[in-house]
């Protein structure tokens, strides 16, 4: 993989070296006088970068080495800033300029070259100074210092009294039942892998299962692997515990595995492999486990989803995702450790205890660590409050939090450099904030954290980073309805204690400064990124004291109640302003009409929640990749927006108002555009709508029709719909994956808007009514989400589009292999029965049907739904039956009987409701959980 341009540990060194190479190319051959100095800088910085990358792998380093690293990293930021400014000024101007402008430009470039020469000498002096410091303090010879605590608390988990544990019984019994259940395959080797966030109690749970069932086995073993596994020692420990007693055990891994397989060949064994960090480590260990049909069992624990899946492949496997304790168990564990019982907590400590328990979010290790920390302070309310308000500091310094700190650091230190950088960026978000994946990956890209990778665009590489952080349990996925259907995580949160660790690392690396760290925000500080998350006294004064010219990112959240003077920012790459003031009469207007044109390096601009005045043209932001203006109250003195010069733009979200903006003709110039949200058909011209079809890289399109500011005649509306249909056909044949259509249109439009939309995965309609199913849907073979399409009739030829058969006037039969990627099916009907053949909808997870039996000729002797047992991936069923008076209960029972035939019925969420009576006035519900 190519080196990332920007990272937390090495700063912008890679980006800087790339720009120095450009300055040495023929493109800048006019810089003859400073070429040798630039070559010197480049050579010295290459060596320094190698040293920085070496130091980045050290988990701890001595103070002198850290100081040198920090100075070099900050120096690289300053050098890049200078080069960016020079390259910008040298690159200004156009061939079409007149004689006066060309002359003025030549004079300006001479002045810039003179400034470059002076600045290069200054920078050269700084580089020489740091190079000499490196030699003087022997930085390359600096040893790493140990970070491992003297005692591993996992030893305590091995001997923990089950009576002291909380919330363990259910998970222990579930795993035990799966491991020990009788059946046709019970003699085969079974592997269960317990996976989850550090500190959730994976080792404790594995040990409780181990102790409960080990008497059923001939030989047993419990061994730990760790991040840096000593494989010969692990295999020797396993041999010793399973009863292999030989004095001749060399460090030959192959011979040790052979000894294990021979010893276990005819035995029923139970082995726990604790704390696995990589698939290669497991692939070596698994060689020892023979499939001997003796009902042997293996339990593994890991923090990484990918490793858990690898452990369970090639055998009967079960990945068990350990969950945090619920609020009741969290309180019980906390108060047991402090007061023996929950009732023993004095009244004055209850509110503080509630806050601390919430902070732990169900992580047992965090609960016990914080309880131990509070216990060490004695019964003093003031001390408890101080700990509550400065838990991040306690995590860094307190001996009682040492193992919690070590557990979190282990996960962080195991990350590759690019993921460490991406994780630390989450420190820019407030506590408990729901972080949307699309926004986050676009910010990563704007910051330079994501390199180009052959065959993938930047967004795909960044999504891979996001998914890997989920896979490693570093961030917590937020489950949402659409995400489940599409089979992806669309947003996440960060555990409070992980966020505390992130903020500690951000401070160490001078990566992000929050206004919770105002003591660091001095006038002399080289702050690179600011996140204003809440309101504090004198915050405005603190910001005014700072030198904001070198700031790269500024993020503002509603609770901050402060808007900076944007004109003070010069080298900003990211500007994200979020407020909730636009609905208030006293709110100030945020004027972007003149305040952003000087931000020539800006790559990400998001403004929401303001009364907003926009420029007529975003003309000089050549590097802008994301422009989000969604939820704002606009000053409509200029309802037209010109973005045609934003050649780098990839994601555009227009303001969402009852009436939206008109885009100036020329949007076809935005050849890199992937996302266009809140495009208003009513406000835009036929020419602009036609140009949409030329945006062949477009992946997501969100359309609406506000009605505009003036009434359109029917001929114009028809022309617009015909033009839009033609544009959608071109987009559907290109890369379009998601379409949301928030407007009503003639039926002919919906029938003609696509031909072969092979990439289309998601279609959302506000409510679309047609007489028949559009025929192009038969070609949408990747479609996973289709919402709010109402069809007046369903003749047999349209049923064929749904890959189904229709028994005349009676039933619809969904055929085998129909809708191979569909995750949710919502269907309303008045026919006698909806039937599923074996193999139909193989990935369907949620079935939501409404059956109306009140029409004439309805038959009620069979269930309105049949073949549910053939839906292999089904997890949730919702049925609503609208029946004539007195018939609802019978039909509801028939539906339930049909659903109960599913082999996994007991573990499914089932909801059957019936409305009994012609007026829908009486409703009954039966729920299974």
MIBA-689580 format. One record per residue (C-alpha): x, y, z; residue in three letters. Coordinates in steps of 0.1 Angstrom, whole numbers, padded with zeros to 4 digits, always signed. Example, Ala and Ser with C-alpha at 12.3 -4.5 7.8 and 13.67 -1.06 7.14 Angstrom:
# MIBA-689580
+0123-0045+0078ALA/+0137-0011+0071SER/
This chain:
# MIBA-689580
+0000+0000+0000UNK/+0012+0035-0008UNK/+0023+0056+0022UNK/-0004+0078+0036UNK/+0001+0115+0032UNK/-0007+0124+0068UNK/-0004+0104+0100UNK/-0006+0110+0137UNK/+0029+0097+0143UNK/+0049+0112+0114UNK/+0027+0142+0107UNK/+0028+0154+0071UNK/+0063+0141+0063UNK/+0052+0118+0034UNK/+0031+0145+0019UNK/+0060+0170+0023UNK/+0085+0147+0006UNK/+0061+0143-0023UNK/+0058+0181-0027UNK/+0095+0186-0026UNK/+0098+0161-0054UNK/+0074+0182-0074UNK/+0094+0213-0068UNK/+0125+0196-0082UNK/+0106+0186-0114UNK/+0107+0206-0147UNK/+0073+0221-0137UNK/+0091+0244-0113UNK/+0124+0248-0132UNK/+0122+0286-0127UNK/+0134+0280-0091UNK/+0170+0277-0102UNK/+0185+0297-0073UNK/+0171+0274-0046UNK/+0172+0241-0063UNK/+0202+0228-0044UNK/+0187+0239-0011UNK/+0155+0220-0019UNK/+0175+0189-0028UNK/+0193+0192+0006UNK/+0160+0195+0024UNK/+0146+0165+0006UNK/+0176+0143+0014UNK/+0177+0153+0051UNK/+0139+0148+0055UNK/+0140+0114+0039UNK/+0164+0103+0066UNK/+0144+0120+0093UNK/+0112+0103+0080UNK/+0128+0069+0083UNK/+0137+0077+0120UNK/+0101+0089+0126UNK/+0086+0057+0112UNK/+0110+0037+0134UNK/+0099+0057+0164UNK/+0062+0053+0155UNK/+0066+0015+0162UNK/+0078+0022+0197UNK/+0050+0020+0223UNK/+0071+0040+0248UNK/+0102+0062+0243UNK/+0125+0083+0266UNK/+0118+0120+0270UNK/+0146+0133+0248UNK/+0136+0111+0219UNK/+0100+0122+0222UNK/+0110+0159+0222UNK/+0131+0154+0191UNK/+0102+0135+0174UNK/+0077+0162+0182UNK/+0100+0190+0169UNK/+0106+0172+0136UNK/+0069+0165+0131UNK/+0059+0201+0138UNK/+0088+0213+0116UNK/+0074+0192+0087UNK/+0040+0208+0092UNK/+0055+0243+0089UNK/+0076+0234+0058UNK/+0046+0220+0040UNK/+0025+0250+0049UNK/+0051+0273+0033UNK/+0054+0251+0002UNK/+0016+0250-0002UNK/+0015+0288-0001UNK/+0043+0292-0026UNK/+0029+0266-0050UNK/-0004+0283-0049UNK/+0010+0317-0057UNK/+0033+0304-0085UNK/+0004+0285-0101UNK/-0021+0315-0103UNK/-0030+0330-0136UNK/-0045+0320-0169UNK/-0035+0321-0205UNK/-0064+0343-0214UNK/-0052+0371-0190UNK/-0046+0405-0206UNK/-0012+0422-0209UNK/-0017+0441-0176UNK/-0026+0410-0156UNK/+0003+0390-0172UNK/+0028+0417-0163UNK/+0014+0420-0127UNK/+0016+0382-0124UNK/+0052+0381-0135UNK/+0061+0407-0109UNK/+0042+0388-0083UNK/+0060+0356-0092UNK/+0094+0373-0090UNK/+0085+0385-0055UNK/+0073+0350-0046UNK/+0106+0335-0058UNK/+0125+0360-0037UNK/+0104+0350-0006UNK/+0109+0314-0013UNK/+0147+0319-0013UNK/+0146+0336+0020UNK/+0122+0311+0036UNK/+0141+0281+0023UNK/+0172+0294+0041UNK/+0152+0297+0073UNK/+0138+0262+0069UNK/+0172+0248+0060UNK/+0186+0261+0093UNK/+0158+0244+0113UNK/+0164+0211+0095UNK/+0202+0213+0101UNK/+0195+0220+0138UNK/+0173+0189+0142UNK/+0197+0168+0122UNK/+0225+0178+0146UNK/+0202+0171+0176UNK/+0195+0136+0162UNK/+0232+0129+0161UNK/+0240+0145+0195UNK/+0213+0127+0214UNK/+0218+0094+0194UNK/+0181+0092+0186UNK/+0185+0062+0163UNK/+0199+0042+0193UNK/+0170+0051+0217UNK/+0157+0020+0234UNK/+0120+0014+0239UNK/+0107+0012+0274UNK/+0084-0015+0287UNK/+0047-0009+0290UNK/+0036-0043+0305UNK/+0022-0042+0340UNK/+0040-0065+0365UNK/+0009-0086+0371UNK/-0015-0099+0345UNK/-0051-0096+0359UNK/-0062-0124+0336UNK/-0047-0147+0362UNK/-0074-0134+0385UNK/-0100-0144+0360UNK/-0088-0180+0362UNK/-0095-0181+0399UNK/-0125-0158+0402UNK/-0152-0171+0424UNK/-0183-0176+0402UNK/-0205-0162+0431UNK/-0187-0128+0428UNK/-0194-0126+0390UNK/-0224-0107+0376UNK/-0242-0114+0343UNK/-0222-0145+0335UNK/-0248-0172+0339UNK/-0267-0166+0307UNK/-0237-0164+0283UNK/-0220-0193+0301UNK/-0251-0215+0298UNK/-0257-0206+0261UNK/-0221-0215+0251UNK/-0222-0247+0273UNK/-0255-0258+0257UNK/-0241-0253+0222UNK/-0209-0272+0230UNK/-0225-0301+0247UNK/-0258-0306+0229UNK/-0265-0341+0215UNK/-0271-0346+0178UNK/-0260-0362+0145UNK/-0228-0341+0145UNK/-0220-0340+0182UNK/-0191-0363+0178UNK/-0173-0339+0154UNK/-0149-0312+0167UNK/-0167-0280+0177UNK/-0151-0246+0181UNK/-0167-0216+0197UNK/-0149-0182+0195UNK/-0157-0155+0220UNK/-0151-0121+0205UNK/-0155-0086+0219UNK/-0140-0053+0231UNK/-0111-0054+0255UNK/-0123-0057+0292UNK/-0157-0073+0284UNK/-0147-0105+0302UNK/-0139-0129+0274UNK/-0113-0147+0295UNK/-0136-0149+0325UNK/-0165-0163+0304UNK/-0142-0189+0287UNK/-0129-0200+0321UNK/-0164-0203+0335UNK/-0174-0226+0306UNK/-0142-0245+0309UNK/-0147-0252+0346UNK/-0183-0262+0341UNK/-0176-0289+0315UNK/-0140-0300+0318UNK/-0149-0330+0339UNK/-0166-0345+0307UNK/-0132-0347+0289UNK/-0102-0370+0291UNK/-0077-0341+0288UNK/-0079-0304+0291UNK/-0057-0273+0286UNK/-0060-0235+0290UNK/-0033-0215+0273UNK/-0029-0178+0264UNK/-0014-0165+0231UNK/-0010-0126+0234UNK/+0000-0100+0208UNK/+0035-0114+0203UNK/+0031-0151+0206UNK/+0060-0173+0217UNK/+0047-0203+0197UNK/+0071-0230+0211UNK/+0062-0220+0247UNK/+0024-0220+0239UNK/+0026-0255+0224UNK/+0048-0268+0252UNK/+0023-0254+0278UNK/-0005-0271+0259UNK/+0014-0304+0258UNK/+0021-0302+0295UNK/-0016-0295+0304UNK/-0030-0323+0283UNK/-0007-0348+0301UNK/+0022-0352+0277UNK/+0052-0357+0299UNK/+0084-0359+0280UNK/+0118-0343+0289UNK/+0126-0340+0252UNK/+0106-0310+0240UNK/+0128-0288+0218UNK/+0116-0254+0203UNK/+0108-0270+0170UNK/+0072-0260+0162UNK/+0066-0288+0137UNK/+0078-0315+0162UNK/+0057-0300+0190UNK/+0025-0300+0168UNK/+0033-0336+0158UNK/+0036-0346+0195UNK/+0002-0329+0202UNK/-0017-0345+0173UNK/-0004-0380+0183UNK/-0012-0375+0219UNK/-0047-0362+0212UNK/-0055-0387+0184UNK/-0076-0411+0205UNK/-0087-0387+0233UNK/-0117-0365+0239UNK/-0101-0331+0247UNK/-0112-0296+0257UNK/-0087-0268+0250UNK/-0091-0230+0256UNK/-0069-0207+0235UNK/-0071-0173+0251UNK/-0063-0139+0236UNK/-0056-0146+0199UNK/-0046-0115+0179UNK/-0040-0128+0144UNK/-0052-0155+0120UNK/-0016-0167+0113UNK/-0011-0175+0150UNK/-0044-0195+0150UNK/-0035-0213+0117UNK/-0004-0227+0134UNK/-0022-0237+0166UNK/-0052-0253+0148UNK/-0029-0279+0132UNK/-0027-0296+0166UNK/-0065-0302+0167UNK/-0074-0335+0150UNK/-0109-0343+0138UNK/-0110-0376+0157UNK/-0148-0379+0162UNK/-0144-0380+0200UNK/-0167-0350+0206UNK/-0137-0328+0213UNK/-0142-0291+0219UNK/-0121-0259+0215UNK/-0128-0224+0229UNK/-0110-0193+0217UNK/-0111-0157+0227UNK/-0101-0127+0206UNK/-0108-0090+0201UNK/-0109-0092+0163UNK/-0140-0104+0143UNK/-0118-0116+0115UNK/-0098-0139+0138UNK/-0130-0152+0154UNK/-0144-0161+0120UNK/-0110-0178+0110UNK/-0112-0199+0143UNK/-0146-0212+0133UNK/-0139-0220+0096UNK/-0134-0256+0084UNK/-0153-0271+0113UNK/-0185-0268+0133UNK/-0180-0232+0145UNK/-0199-0207+0165UNK/-0189-0170+0169UNK/-0202-0157+0202UNK/-0202-0119+0204UNK/-0199-0111+0241UNK/-0221-0081+0250UNK/-0216-0054+0277UNK/-0235-0059+0309UNK/-0270-0044+0310UNK/-0277-0015+0333UNK/-0290-0037+0361UNK/-0260-0060+0361UNK/-0236-0030+0358UNK/-0251-0014+0390UNK/-0250-0047+0408UNK/-0213-0053+0400UNK/-0203-0017+0408UNK/-0221-0017+0442UNK/-0209-0052+0451UNK/-0173-0041+0447UNK/-0178-0010+0467UNK/-0205-0017+0493UNK/-0211-0055+0491UNK/-0247-0047+0481UNK/-0265-0021+0461UNK/-0286-0010+0492UNK/-0253-0002+0510UNK/-0246+0029+0488UNK/-0252+0061+0508UNK/-0276+0086+0493UNK/-0250+0113+0487UNK/-0230+0089+0465UNK/-0258+0076+0443UNK/-0258+0103+0417UNK/-0220+0102+0413UNK/-0221+0064+0411UNK/-0248+0066+0384UNK/-0225+0089+0363UNK/-0196+0065+0368UNK/-0216+0034+0359UNK/-0228+0052+0327UNK/-0192+0061+0318UNK/-0183+0024+0320UNK/-0211+0014+0295UNK/-0213-0022+0308UNK/-0175-0031+0305UNK/-0168-0052+0336UNK/-0131-0044+0337UNK/-0139-0006+0336UNK/-0165-0011+0364UNK/-0142-0029+0387UNK/-0112-0006+0380UNK/-0132+0025+0387UNK/-0148+0010+0418UNK/-0113+0001+0430UNK/-0101+0037+0423UNK/-0131+0052+0442UNK/-0126+0028+0471UNK/-0089+0039+0474UNK/-0101+0075+0480UNK/-0123+0067+0509UNK/-0158+0080+0515UNK/-0153+0116+0504UNK/-0178+0131+0480UNK/-0155+0158+0468UNK/-0128+0133+0458UNK/-0154+0111+0440UNK/-0166+0142+0421UNK/-0131+0151+0411UNK/-0124+0116+0398UNK/-0157+0117+0379UNK/-0148+0150+0362UNK/-0112+0140+0354UNK/-0114+0103+0345UNK/-0092+0108+0315UNK/-0064+0120+0337UNK/-0070+0092+0362UNK/-0068+0067+0333UNK/-0034+0081+0325UNK/-0019+0083+0360UNK/-0037+0061+0385UNK/-0022+0028+0395UNK/-0057+0015+0401UNK/-0065+0021+0364UNK/-0032+0006+0352UNK/-0046-0027+0338UNK/-0076-0008+0322UNK/-0050+0015+0306UNK/-0030-0015+0295UNK/-0060-0033+0280UNK/-0070-0003+0259UNK/-0034+0004+0249UNK/-0029-0032+0237UNK/-0057-0028+0212UNK/-0044+0006+0201UNK/-0008-0005+0198UNK/-0018-0035+0177UNK/-0032-0012+0150UNK/-0012-0004+0119UNK/-0002+0033+0116UNK/-0029+0043+0092UNK/-0056+0029+0115UNK/-0041+0046+0145UNK/-0044+0079+0127UNK/-0080+0072+0117UNK/-0089+0062+0152UNK/-0074+0092+0168UNK/-0094+0114+0145UNK/-0125+0103+0164UNK/-0113+0125+0192UNK/-0128+0153+0172UNK/-0163+0141+0181UNK/-0181+0148+0214UNK/-0189+0120+0238UNK/-0218+0097+0228UNK/-0219+0113+0194UNK/-0233+0091+0166UNK/-0207+0093+0139UNK/-0219+0086+0104UNK/-0196+0065+0082UNK/-0200+0086+0051UNK/-0191+0118+0068UNK/-0162+0102+0086UNK/-0145+0087+0056UNK/-0148+0119+0037UNK/-0131+0137+0065UNK/-0103+0111+0066UNK/-0098+0117+0028UNK/-0098+0155+0032UNK/-0072+0152+0059UNK/-0049+0131+0037UNK/-0052+0099+0058UNK/-0062+0077+0029UNK/-0038+0068+0001UNK/-0047+0058-0035UNK/-0049+0021-0040UNK/-0050+0003-0074UNK/-0085-0007-0084UNK/-0103+0012-0056UNK/-0114+0048-0052UNK/-0105+0067-0021UNK/-0139+0062-0005UNK/-0137+0024-0009UNK/-0102+0024+0008UNK/-0115+0046+0036UNK/-0146+0024+0041UNK/-0122-0005+0044UNK/-0105+0013+0073UNK/-0138+0020+0090UNK/-0148-0017+0087UNK/-0114-0028+0101UNK/-0119-0006+0132UNK/-0153-0023+0136UNK/-0137-0057+0130UNK/-0111-0050+0158UNK/-0139-0038+0182UNK/-0122-0004+0184UNK/-0155+0014+0176UNK/-0191+0003+0184UNK/-0214-0002+0154UNK/-0249+0014+0156UNK/-0276-0008+0142UNK/-0301+0009+0120UNK/-0329-0003+0098UNK/-0315+0005+0064UNK/-0280-0006+0074UNK/-0293-0040+0083UNK/-0310-0043+0049UNK/-0279-0032+0030UNK/-0257-0054+0051UNK/-0234-0026+0063UNK/-0227-0005+0093UNK/-0236+0031+0085UNK/-0226+0047+0118UNK/-0207+0041+0150UNK/-0200+0054+0185UNK/-0168+0053+0206UNK/-0168+0038+0241UNK/-0162+0066+0267UNK/-0131+0050+0280UNK/-0117+0044+0245UNK/-0125+0081+0238UNK/-0105+0090+0269UNK/-0075+0070+0256UNK/-0079+0086+0222UNK/-0079+0121+0237UNK/-0047+0113+0257UNK/-0030+0101+0225UNK/-0042+0132+0206UNK/-0026+0154+0233UNK/+0006+0135+0231UNK/+0008+0137+0194UNK/-0006+0173+0191UNK/-0031+0158+0168UNK/-0064+0173+0179UNK/-0071+0199+0205UNK/-0105+0200+0222UNK/-0117+0229+0243UNK/-0115+0205+0272UNK/-0077+0210+0269UNK/-0077+0248+0270UNK/-0046+0248+0291UNK/-0027+0237+0260UNK/-0042+0264+0238UNK/-0015+0291+0244UNK/-0005+0318+0219UNK/+0028+0300+0212UNK/+0012+0265+0207UNK/+0012+0252+0171UNK/-0023+0238+0172UNK/-0032+0219+0140UNK/-0068+0208+0146UNK/-0094+0223+0169UNK/-0127+0207+0180UNK/-0150+0230+0199UNK/-0174+0206+0215UNK/-0190+0226+0244UNK/-0192+0261+0259UNK/-0165+0271+0284UNK/-0158+0305+0300UNK/-0133+0326+0281UNK/-0133+0302+0252UNK/-0135+0330+0227UNK/-0106+0348+0244UNK/-0085+0316+0243UNK/-0091+0312+0206UNK/-0084+0349+0199UNK/-0050+0345+0216UNK/-0040+0316+0194UNK/-0022+0319+0160UNK/-0049+0303+0138UNK/-0030+0308+0105UNK/-0015+0274+0107UNK/-0047+0256+0117UNK/-0056+0227+0094UNK/-0091+0217+0107UNK/-0118+0234+0127UNK/-0149+0217+0140UNK/-0177+0234+0159UNK/-0206+0217+0177UNK/-0239+0233+0188UNK/-0230+0232+0225UNK/-0200+0254+0219UNK/-0222+0284+0212UNK/-0194+0302+0194UNK/-0185+0310+0159UNK/-0149+0320+0151UNK/-0139+0347+0126UNK/-0133+0325+0095UNK/-0111+0351+0078UNK/-0084+0344+0104UNK/-0079+0309+0090UNK/-0055+0307+0061UNK/-0044+0271+0056UNK/-0076+0253+0066UNK/-0083+0219+0050UNK/-0115+0211+0070UNK/-0142+0234+0082UNK/-0172+0218+0099UNK/-0197+0242+0116UNK/-0227+0227+0133UNK/-0253+0248+0151UNK/-0289+0246+0162UNK/-0296+0284+0161UNK/-0311+0288+0126UNK/-0347+0286+0139UNK/-0342+0313+0166UNK/-0351+0349+0158UNK/-0320+0362+0176UNK/-0296+0340+0157UNK/-0268+0356+0138UNK/-0263+0351+0101UNK/-0233+0331+0090UNK/-0220+0349+0059UNK/-0199+0327+0036UNK/-0203+0350+0007UNK/-0168+0365+0012UNK/-0152+0346+0041UNK/-0142+0313+0024UNK/-0127+0325-0009UNK/-0092+0328+0005UNK/-0092+0291+0018UNK/-0074+0278-0012UNK/-0065+0245+0005UNK/-0100+0237+0017UNK/-0111+0202+0010UNK/-0141+0197+0033UNK/-0168+0223+0040UNK/-0199+0215+0060UNK/-0223+0240+0075UNK/-0256+0230+0092UNK/-0281+0247+0115UNK/-0274+0283+0106UNK/-0291+0312+0090UNK/-0268+0312+0060UNK/-0257+0335+0032UNK/-0238+0318+0004UNK/-0215+0332-0022UNK/-0227+0334-0058UNK/-0198+0312-0068UNK/-0174+0289-0050UNK/-0147+0300-0074UNK/-0113+0295-0058UNK/-0117+0263-0039UNK/-0099+0241-0064UNK/-0092+0213-0038UNK/-0127+0212-0023UNK/-0139+0176-0023UNK/-0170+0177+0000UNK/-0196+0205+0002UNK/-0224+0199+0027UNK/-0250+0226+0032UNK/-0280+0205+0041UNK/-0299+0219+0071UNK/-0297+0257+0070UNK/-0321+0287+0067UNK/-0310+0304+0035UNK/-0308+0341+0026UNK/-0326+0338-0008UNK/-0313+0371-0022UNK/-0294+0348-0046UNK/-0312+0315-0052UNK/-0286+0304-0077UNK/-0254+0286-0067UNK/-0224+0282-0090UNK/-0202+0252-0082UNK/-0190+0246-0118UNK/-0154+0255-0110UNK/-0150+0230-0082UNK/-0133+0204-0103UNK/-0123+0182-0073UNK/-0158+0180-0059UNK/-0169+0145-0050UNK/-0198+0150-0027UNK/-0224+0178-0029UNK/-0253+0182-0005UNK/-0275+0212-0013UNK/-0295+0231+0013UNK/-0326+0213+0024UNK/-0355+0238+0026UNK/-0390+0239+0014UNK/-0375+0255-0017UNK/-0339+0246-0027UNK/-0312+0262-0047UNK/-0309+0263-0084UNK/-0276+0251-0097UNK/-0261+0271-0125UNK/-0257+0253-0159UNK/-0224+0236-0162UNK/-0227+0208-0136UNK/-0214+0183-0161UNK/-0180+0198-0154UNK/-0181+0181-0120UNK/-0167+0148-0135UNK/-0156+0135-0101UNK/-0190+0139-0084UNK/-0201+0107-0066UNK/-0229+0121-0044UNK/-0256+0147-0051UNK/-0282+0153-0025UNK/-0314+0175-0025UNK/-0313+0183-0062UNK/-0346+0202-0068UNK/-0361+0194-0102UNK/-0386+0224-0099UNK/-0358+0249-0093UNK/-0334+0237-0120UNK/-0334+0242-0157UNK/-0340+0215-0183UNK/-0303+0220-0194UNK/-0290+0213-0159UNK/-0313+0183-0155UNK/-0299+0170-0188UNK/-0263+0175-0176UNK/-0270+0152-0147UNK/-0268+0123-0171UNK/-0232+0132-0179UNK/-0221+0126-0143UNK/-0211+0090-0149UNK/-0193+0087-0116UNK/-0224+0095-0096UNK/-0232+0068-0070UNK/-0259+0084-0049UNK/-0286+0108-0061UNK/-0313+0124-0040UNK/-0341+0142-0059UNK/-0370+0164-0048UNK/-0395+0187-0064UNK/-0405+0217-0042UNK/-0427+0233-0067UNK/-0403+0262-0072UNK/-0408+0299-0068UNK/-0430+0302-0099UNK/-0457+0281-0115UNK/-0446+0259-0144UNK/-0469+0250-0172UNK/-0476+0214-0180UNK/-0454+0214-0211UNK/-0423+0225-0191UNK/-0430+0198-0164UNK/-0434+0171-0190UNK/-0402+0182-0207UNK/-0383+0181-0173UNK/-0396+0146-0165UNK/-0387+0133-0199UNK/-0352+0149-0196UNK/-0348+0135-0161UNK/-0358+0100-0173UNK/-0331+0102-0200UNK/-0305+0113-0175UNK/-0314+0085-0151UNK/-0311+0059-0179UNK/-0276+0071-0185UNK/-0267+0070-0148UNK/-0284+0036-0143UNK/-0262+0022-0170UNK/-0231+0037-0153UNK/-0224+0036-0116UNK/-0257+0047-0098UNK/-0262+0027-0067UNK/-0287+0047-0046UNK/-0317+0067-0057UNK/-0341+0086-0035UNK/-0370+0102-0053UNK/-0390+0126-0031UNK/-0416+0137-0056UNK/-0446+0125-0076UNK/-0443+0120-0113UNK/-0464+0106-0142UNK/-0464+0068-0144UNK/-0447+0070-0178UNK/-0417+0086-0161UNK/-0413+0056-0137UNK/-0416+0031-0165UNK/-0389+0048-0186UNK/-0364+0061-0160UNK/-0341+0030-0163UNK/-0332+0003-0187UNK/-0305-0020-0171UNK/-0296-0005-0137UNK/-0272-0033-0128UNK/-0254-0014-0100UNK/-0286-0001-0083UNK/-0289-0014-0047UNK/-0313+0010-0030UNK/-0344+0028-0042UNK/-0365+0050-0018UNK/-0397+0067-0029UNK/-0417+0092-0010UNK/-0448+0073-0022UNK/-0450+0062-0058UNK/-0483+0048-0072UNK/-0483+0030-0105UNK/-0507+0007-0122UNK/-0480-0019-0128UNK/-0445-0028-0117UNK/-0419-0011-0140UNK/-0403-0037-0162UNK/-0367-0024-0156UNK/-0369-0038-0121UNK/-0363-0073-0136UNK/-0328-0060-0145UNK/-0320-0046-0111UNK/-0303-0078-0099UNK/-0284-0061-0071UNK/-0314-0044-0056UNK/-0315-0048-0018UNK/-0339-0021-0007UNK/-0371-0010-0024UNK/-0395+0012-0004UNK/-0430+0026-0009UNK/-0439+0014-0044UNK/-0476+0010-0046UNK/-0491-0010-0074UNK/-0528-0008-0081UNK/-0529-0042-0098UNK/-0507-0072-0100UNK/-0514-0091-0132UNK/-0495-0123-0139UNK/-0471-0107-0163UNK/-0460-0083-0136UNK/-0456-0111-0111UNK/-0430-0125-0135UNK/-0410-0093-0129UNK/-0409-0102-0092UNK/-0395-0137-0102UNK/-0428-0152-0090UNK/-0457-0172-0103UNK/-0494-0164-0098UNK/-0521-0190-0093UNK/-0551-0171-0110UNK/-0570-0151-0084UNK/-0556-0171-0055UNK/-0520-0170-0046UNK/-0486-0155-0054UNK/-0457-0179-0054UNK/-0421-0165-0050UNK/-0399-0189-0069UNK/-0366-0204-0060UNK/-0336-0180-0063UNK/-0359-0150-0064UNK/-0343-0118-0051UNK/-0309-0133-0042UNK/-0297-0102-0022UNK/-0330-0089-0008UNK/-0328-0083+0030UNK/-0363-0070+0038UNK/-0396-0077+0021UNK/-0426-0055+0029UNK/-0458-0066+0011UNK/-0495-0058+0013UNK/-0521-0080-0005UNK/-0557-0092-0008UNK/-0550-0125-0024UNK/-0556-0158-0006UNK/-0519-0167+0000UNK/-0483-0156-0004UNK/-0461-0186-0008UNK/-0423-0190-0008UNK/-0406-0219-0027UNK/-0374-0235-0013UNK/-0344-0213-0021UNK/-0365-0181-0024UNK/-0350-0149-0011UNK/-0320-0166+0005UNK/-0307-0135+0023UNK/-0340-0122+0036UNK/-0338-0112+0072UNK/-0371-0093+0078UNK/-0405-0103+0064UNK/-0432-0076+0069UNK/-0466-0085+0054UNK/-0502-0071+0056UNK/-0530-0093+0045UNK/-0565-0079+0039UNK/-0592-0106+0039UNK/-0622-0083+0038UNK/-0626-0084+0001UNK/-0653-0106-0016UNK/-0644-0142-0023UNK/-0616-0145+0002UNK/-0608-0180+0014UNK/-0599-0185+0051UNK/-0592-0222+0054UNK/-0554-0219+0048UNK/-0528-0196+0061UNK/-0524-0163+0042UNK/-0486-0169+0042UNK/-0469-0203+0035UNK/-0434-0216+0030UNK/-0418-0193+0056UNK/-0396-0222+0066UNK/-0378-0219+0033UNK/-0364-0184+0041UNK/-0330-0196+0053UNK/-0318-0163+0067UNK/-0350-0150+0083UNK/-0347-0133+0117UNK/-0378-0112+0121UNK/-0414-0116+0110UNK/-0442-0091+0112UNK/-0478-0100+0101UNK/-0509-0078+0102UNK/-0542-0094+0093UNK/-0572-0072+0085UNK/-0602-0095+0088UNK/-0640-0094+0089UNK/-0656-0094+0123UNK/-0649-0127+0142UNK/-0623-0140+0117UNK/-0591-0123+0128UNK/-0582-0147+0156UNK/-0585-0177+0133UNK/-0564-0161+0105UNK/-0538-0150+0131UNK/-0535-0185+0144UNK/-0531-0199+0109UNK/-0502-0174+0102UNK/-0485-0183+0135UNK/-0487-0221+0127UNK/-0471-0214+0093UNK/-0443-0194+0109UNK/-0437-0220+0136UNK/-0426-0244+0109UNK/-0393-0225+0105UNK/-0364-0244+0120UNK/-0352-0214+0139UNK/-0386-0202+0150UNK/-0376-0202+0187UNK/-0348-0176+0182UNK/-0368-0153+0158UNK/-0387-0121+0166UNK/-0423-0127+0156UNK/-0452-0103+0158UNK/-0487-0113+0146UNK/-0515-0087+0148UNK/-0550-0089+0136UNK/-0576-0062+0132UNK/-0611-0077+0137UNK/-0640-0059+0122UNK/-0648-0039+0090UNK/-0639-0006+0106UNK/-0605-0016+0118UNK/-0616-0006+0152UNK/-0604-0036+0172UNK/-0568-0047+0172UNK/-0551-0077+0189UNK/-0514-0085+0190UNK/-0493-0116+0198UNK/-0455-0113+0203UNK/-0428-0138+0205UNK/-0393-0128+0215UNK/
